[in-house]
Amino acid sequence: MSLKRILSIMKRMITDKKFRNTVLTRLTQEYKQAARPINIATELLKEDKEFLAQQRIAFVGGCELEFMKEFFEANGVSCYLTFDYNESPDPNLVLSDFKSGVYTFNPNIVVLSDVQFIRSEIGSIQHNKSDFKSQDEQLEFVKQRLHNGIKQAKTKLNAIYFIMTYPLVIRPAFGRFDYKNLERSYSLREFLNRLESSFYDLAKQDEDLYVLSVNETFLKAATGLQIRENDADGVYEHFTREGAVTISMELVDHLKVVKVHGRKIKCVVLDLDNTLWDGILRDDGVEGINVYHNRLTVLKFLTRRGIILAIASKNDSTIEPLVNKVLGPIAESIVVKKISWNDKAQSIMEIAEELNIGLDSVAFFDDNPYERDQIELFLPEVLVLPETDLIHTLNRVEFEPVGKLTDESAKRTQLYVEQKKREVDEKKFALDKDGFLLSCDLEIWMRKAKDENIGRVTELIQRTNQLNATAVRYSKDELLEFHKSQDYGIYVVNLYDRYGEYGLIGVTIVKKEENKWTMEILTFSCRAMGKTVEETFLSYLIKEAMKEDVKVVIGKYQKTERNEAMERLFTESNFNKISTEGGLLIWEYNAEEKGVPTFPKWFKILSKEKK
């Protein structure tokens, strides 16, 4: 580099704040990257081991699954591998044979690998002995064989299934641009992409089927230690033990999401300076900072998952208009902004209180190690992470949505923004709560759940802690069984007002007997609080029971650290506490003795969805 060029850069470093901050940030990032040690996670948390000890995993395939089985057994999981018992490496043949040891083992998780069958086609590609027609036929054949095998297994096993994709570091015989050189057939990449796509097609059709992507997992861990090099030949690859650990850890994360185990983040709290942008806004001004647009994009994706955004910044509150200008459209998605000179621990507690969520549902991102250490010390329940980890939230299980994303998930930010407007207006009514509720134009829609509601019902039951009478967590499959059963009914409630739509905010699962209805589950979103939705919903259930000549409605309550409001609900709804069963308090409403309760005057009762 010429002296003139060096002097030009030095001059710009002195005079241009934005350029200077960009250069320093890039140098810092490069230094951190170079200094970062290689880390292969092999240890599981105690609670994860306890969770895994309850599972039974059957591995159906060849020797490629041996080290995975070894990992899970070392962590207390009961496992079965067909390869160990000289069974066919073909999942279709194994699952179609009801004498297979898989059925005697009776797993609740089945991992399928068809690599032994697929490897012949990989060899044909590498030796240029294939063509488009035969490859398309092969792809369809693999898909149908797996589909048929799983279909057979589901008649005998109550399990969830994972199809493992083909493990291969791409070593193309015809060069890295083999997709240009192979004119009569798909290249390795094209074939494997199509194969993996066919697995995802199967998974979309089956509620209990998922894809375990090997190569996607190895991208996160680097492939060098994952594949055994001494016998790799570009046609077939075998895991090393490290590789088996890596893919096994990915399966653990898959299971934690599918079975809703572990922490679930509901709110991301963010610092501002040097976290969402490079520089100090108050000192450098809007023109002197560099916004981390990739991080803002991640925040947008998180809101689509139903995660709420908030700010906790030690700063002058007068900079909020500048913050909104810098952040652009994403600023409208930030529900709570705590910009003051208060300690961030205090701000985070206030955010959790305003959103009505537990601190263990909060993740905090800050570039300052001192601030992070302070939060970890004073608020140990909060998940504290450096600002550079924001990009990794899209892969971390704590930030995964519960079940399939629903309309309510995508709208959650909008719902909280509307709630803030309600709170502002409510203060205008001072102590006249009835007057405020009457002014809200409240409309409530209560009915039996439909098929399309089960996803949201699952999410509500799995996510809710404060307004959850029993804290029992049912899976989507279990809820579908309740939904189909003649002995049970799932009832739900939606709410609307002049500010907007609350969505589906309440659910109960009722066990129907000849002389009584028993609420096995009673759960409400925190957005329902303070509007008498809970009491109105109970009145509705009593009326529905009366229609079937049932006069007694039973509620169950299991006290937790957060759900005392549900005990008050039963008391205020005129239920009587009648007994205790295994730690559960049993509450009863006898309509024959107490009459049928009326609905509050501020509710308009809807008979169908509001358009």
N, C-alpha and C positions, 0 to 999 in steps of 0.2 A: 504494500500500500504506500502511495506517495506521501511525502511530508505535507504537501498541500491538502491532500484528502484528510490526513490525520488532524491538521489544524482546523479544517472545516468542521469536522465532527466535534472537536473540542469546543469550538465556538458555539455550535448549536446546543451542546450539552449545557453550556452556561446560560444561554439566552432563551432556550425553548423548554419550558417546564414539562410539557407533554412528551416531547422527544426524550428528555432526560429520564423521566419516570418509566417510559417504555423500555429504554435500554437497561436501566437498573433492575427492573422487574424480570426481564428476560435473562440477564446474567444470574440473578438469584435463583430463578427456576432451573437453569442449566446446572448450577452448582448443586442444588438439592437433588436433582436427578442423578448426577454423577456420584453423589455421596450415599445414595440410598442403598442399603444392603439388600441382598437377595433373601427373601423370606418364603419358605415353604411351610404353610400351616399344617401341622400334624396333630395338634392338640384340640380336644373338644372341651367346651365348658361343661361343668358338672350337670347343669340343667339339661344340656343337649344330650349327654350320656343317659340321663334318666329318661328323657323322651325316647331316645333310640331303643332303650332296653324294653320298651313296650311293643316294638315292631318285630315282624317276621318277614324277612326278605328272601324271595326265591330268585336266583339268577339263572336264566334260561339261555344257554348259548355254549360257547367253547371256552378254551383256556384263557381267552382275553379277559374273562371275568374273575379269574382266580385271585388276583391281588385285591380286587374290590371286596370280594368275600372276606379275605384275610383282614382287611381294614375294619370292616363292620363287626366281625366276630371279636376282634381285639377291643372293640368299644361296646361289647356287651349285647350285640344284636344276634338273635337266632337266625341262622342263614342256611340256605340249601342251594347247591350249585349242581346242575345236571351233569356237567363235565366230570365231577368227582365220582359219579355213579355210572359212568360209561353210557349215559343216555345220548341221544342224537344232538349235535350242535344246532339242529334245525328247529327253531321255536315252534313252527307249525306242526311238525311231527310230534314234538313233545306234548304240546298243549292239546293235540287231537287224540292223544292216548290217555284215557282216564286211569290207566294203570301206572302212569308215571308217578315217581316219588313226589313230584310237585303237589299233587292232589292230597297225598297222605300228609305232607308237611303243612298244607293249608295256610299259605302266607296271606298277609294283608297288603303286601307290596310285591310286585313282580317286575323284574328288570329283564328286558328282552334284547338280545344281540344276535343279528343275522349276518355278522361279518364273514363267517366261514362259507356261507353260500354266495355272498356278493363278491368275494375276492376273485373268483374265476373271471368275472366280467372286468375287474380292474386289470387283471393280467392281460386280457384280450385287448384292452385299450392301449396298454403299454407296448404291446407287440403289434399294434395296428391290425388286429384281426377281427375288428368289430365294425358294425355299420349302424346308421340311425334306426333302421327298422328293428333289428335284433335288440338294440339297447332299449328302445321304447317298450318292446314286448317284455324284456327283462324287468324294467322298472314297474310295469303294471303287475307282473307276476309276483314280484317281491311284496308289493303293496297288498295284493289279494291274499297271499299266503299268511301274512301277519294278521290281516283283518280276520281271516277265517280262524286262525289259532286263538286269537283273543276272544272271538265270539264263542268258541267252544269253552274256553276257560271260564267265561262269565256265567255259564250255566252251573258251575260247580263252586267257584271261588268268589268270596266277597272281598275284592282287592282293587287297588289302583295299579295302573300299568305304566311303565316307562319304556319307550323304544330308544335304545342307545344308537346314536348315529355312528357311521363308519369312521374309525380312528386312522387317519392317514396324514402324515406330513407330505405335502405335494412335492414329489420328485419326478417331474414329467420326463419321460424318455426322449421326447422330441423337443426339449427346450422349454423355457419358461413361456414362450408364446405358442405352445402346442395347439391352442384353440384356433390359431391361424393355419397351422401346418396340417392338422388332421381334417381333411375335407369331407371324408365319408362317414365320420362318426363324431360323437361328442368327446370332448377332451376330458381328462380326469376331473377338472374343476366343474365343468358343465354337468357331467354325469352325477357327480356327488351332490351338486346343488339340486339337481332334479330329484335325486333319491331322497335327500333331506326334505325337500318340498312335499314329496309324497307322504312322508311320515307326518308332517304337519297337517296335511289334508285329512289323514286318518284321525289325528288328535282332535281336529275341529268337529268331527262327526261323533265323537265318543266322549261323554262327560268324564269318564274315568281314565282316559288315556292322555299321557303327556310325552314330550320329547326331551331326552337328555342329550344335549349336543356336546360331543367330545371336543371338537375343534374350537367351538366358541369358548369352552371352558379353558382350553389350553392357551388360547390367546391371552387370557388373564394371568397365566402362570409361566409362560414361555415354554416352548416345546422341547428344548434341549434335554431336560432331565425327565421328560415324560414318556419318551419312546425308547425302547431298548435298541441301541445302535448296532450292536455286534451281529445281529441277524436281520437288520432292516434292508430291504431290497427294492423299495418303491412299489411293491405289489401288496405286501402284507406287513403290518407293524404290530409289535407286541408292547404292551405297557411295561415300563419299569415299575418298581414298587412306588416310586415318587409319583409316576403317572397315575397309578391306581388310587393313590391317596388324593391326588388332585381331583380326579373325576368323582371319587367317592364324596369328597367335601362338597362338590357341586350338587351331588344327589342329596346330601344332607340339607343344603339350602333349598333345593326344590321341595323336599318333604316339609320343611318348616313353613314354607309358603302355602303348599297344598293343604296341610293339616292345621294351619293357623297356629303355629307354635312360636312363642317368643315375643319380644317387644314389637309394637306397631306404632310408628310415628304418625301423629295426627297434625302436628304443627312444626314448621321449620322457622326458627328465630335467627335473624341475620344481623351481624354487624354491618356497617356501611364502608367507611374508609379502609382501603386496602383489602377489602373483602369482596364487595360488589364492583369496585373500581380501584384503579391504581392511583394513589394520591390522596390528598386531604382536601375535601371539597371546600371547607371554610377558608383554607389558606390559598389553594391553587385555583379556585373558581371552576366553573363548568368547563371552560376552555382548557384548563390545565390538567385535567384528569383523563384517564383512559378507562372506559367502561369495559368490564369483562363480559362481553356479549354472550360468550358460550355459557357462562354461569346463569345469565338471565334466561337463556333458552332452557336450561335445566329446570329452573324455577317454574317456567311455563309448563313443562312436562309434569312436574310434581303437582301442580294445581289440577291437571287433568286426572290425576290419580286420587283427587279428593283431599290432598294435603294442604293445610292452611299456611299462609305466609305471614310472618310478623317481623318487625324490626326492633332491635334493642341496641341503641347507639348512644354513647356518651358524647353529647354534642349540644350545641345551642339549638333550642327548639325552633328558632326563626329560620333555620335552613331547610325546613320541610318543603317549602315550594321549590327550592333548588333540587332537592332529592327527587321530587316528583318529575321535574323536568329532565333530570339525568336518566332516570329509570324508564321514562316513556310509558307505553301502555301497561307494562308489568306493574307499575305503581298502583293501578286500580285494583290489582289482585292482592295487594298487601292489606290484610284486614285490620291489623293493629300496628300502630307506629308509636314506639316509645323512644322519643328523641329528647333527651334531657341529660342533666349532669348526675342523675341518680345512679347508684350502683346497678350494674346489669343484672345481678341476682334479683334485686327488687323488681326490676322491669320484667324479668322473665316470670316471676311469681304473679305479677299483675296480669300479664298476658294469659297465663294458664287459667287464672280466676275469671277473667273476662270471657274466655272461650269455653269455660266450664269443662276443662279437661285436666287429667292428672299430669304431674310433672314428668312421669315416665313416658308420656306420649309426646314429649318435646325434644327436638334436636336443636342444638345451638352451634352456629358456625362463626368463628372469629379468627382473624390473623394474629392476634396478640396472645402469646403463650401465657402471660400474666392473667389476662381476663379469662382464658380457658381454665387455668388452674383454680382461679377463684370460684368459678361456677362449679367445678368438680368438687371443691371442698364444701361449699355452702349448699349446693343443690345436687347431691350425688345421684338423684334419680334421673337427671337430665342427661341425654346423650350429647357429649361435647366433642366436637370435631374441628380440625383446622379448616380454613377456608378452601384449601386446595382439594379437600375431600368432597366438596360440593358436587363435582362432576361424577363422583363414584356413587352417589345416592341412587342413580338409575339401576345399579347392579346390586345394591345392598338389600338384604331381605327385610330389614326394618322399615324400608320405605316402599315395600311392595303393597299394592292394593289387596284388600281381603276379597278373595273370590274374583269373579268377573266384574269389570268396571261397569257401573250402572249410571243412569242419567243423574241420579242424586250425587254420585261421586264427582262427576264432571262439573256439577253446579254448586258444589259445596262452598267454594269461595264466594259466589254470588249470594248464596243463602246467608252467609255470615255478614256480608256487606249490608244486606237488607236488614239483618238483625241489629246492626249498629244504628241504623236509622230509626228502628223501633225504639231502641233504648233512649235515644236523644228525645224523641217525642214523648215517651212515657214520663220523663222527668218533668215535662210541662204540666202533667196532671197531678203532681205532688202525691197526696195521699188518696186521691180518688181513683183507685184501681179499676172499679167497675166502669167508671166513665171512660177511662182509657181503653178498656177492652171493647166497650160499645163503639168507640170511635174507629176501631181497627177493621171493621167490616169482616169479621172472622167467618170463614166458611169451612166446615169440617165434613169429610167424606169417609165413612166407616163401612166396611164390608168384608166378606170372605176373600182371602187372597186368591189371585189368579196365577196361572203358570208363570207369567212374565214378572210377577212380583217376587219370586223366590230368591233371585239373585240379591235384591236389596234387603229382603228379610234376613238372608244369611249374613250380609255385611253388618246389619244393625245388631244382630245378636252377637256376632263375633267382636265388634268394636266397642260396644257400650258397656260401661262399668257403673256409672253413677245411678242411672235410672234402670237398673236391671235387678229384678226381684230375687232371682235365684243364682245369677252368675253362671248358669249352665250354658255351655257352648256346644251347639249342634252344628254338624257339617251340612253342606248343601245336600248331600245324598240322604242324610237322615231326615232333613226337612222335606225333601221330595217324598219320602216314605210317609211322613205325617200327612202331607198334602193329598196323597192318594188314598189314605186310609179312611174308611167310613166311621171309625171310632174316634177320629180327631178332626178338629177344625182349626185352620190358621186364619186369624182375623187381623186386619191391618187398618191403619188410619192415616189419611193425608190431611194437610191443613193449608189454607190459603188466607191471605188478608190483603189489605190495600197496598202493602209494600211489595208483595210478590208471593211466591210459592215456597212452602217449607219442604215439600216432597213427602215421601212416606216416612213418618216419624214415630210410629208405634206399631207393636205387634204382640199378639198373644197366641200361644198354642193351647187349645182347649181339648182336654180329654172328656168325651161325652159319654156319660152313663145315664141310666134310666131315671135316676132320682137326683143327679147333680152334674154340674159342669166344673171341672178342675183346671185352673190355669197352670200348666206345667212351666210355661215361660210367660213373663210379662216384662216387656222392655220398651223404653222410649228414648228417642234422641234427646239430648240436652236442650235442643231448640224448642222442645215442647214445654219446658218449665215456665211456670208463672202465668199460664193461659188457661188453666183448668182442663187441658186436653186429656190428661190422665183420668180425672174423675169422670169426664164426659164419656170416655171410651169404656170405663167400667159400667156406667149406666147403660150404654148401648149393649154390652154383653149380657147384662141382666135381662134387658128387654128381649134380646134374641133367644135367650134360654127360655123365657116365659112363652115365646111363640111355639116352642116344642114341649110345653107343659112341664118344664123343669124350673123349680122355684128356688133351688139352692145353687149358688156360685161360690166356689172355693178358690182362695188365693194362697200361694206358697211364698214364704220369705226366708231367705238365707242371708243373715247379716254379713256384710263385708266392710272393709275400711271406708268405702265410698257410697254405699247405697242406702243410707239411713232415710233418705227422702221417700223410698218406697214403703217403709213401715208407716211413715206419716200418711202416705197416700191411702193405705188401707183404713187407717183410723179415721181420717177426714171423710172417707167415702162410706162411713157407717158400717164397715165390716167388723165382726166380732172375732177376737182372738180365742180359738177354741182348744188348741192343743199344740204339742211339740212332737215332731217325728224326726228322729235322727239329726237333730240340729236345726231342722226346718220349723218355722212358726207357721201354723195353719190358721187362715182367716176365713170367715164364712159370712156370706150375705144371704139371708132367708127372706125372699120377696113376699112370702105368704105372711110373715110377721111384720115386715117393715114397709111393705108396699113397693111399687116400682118407682125408682128415682126419676126426676125430671131433668131435662137438659137445661144448662144455663141460658139466660135470655140473650147473651151476646153472640151465640152461635147460630148461623144458618146451616141447617142440616141438608147436605147434598145427597142425592140418590145416584149420582153418576159423576164421572170425572169432569172437572171444570176445564173447558177448552180456552 
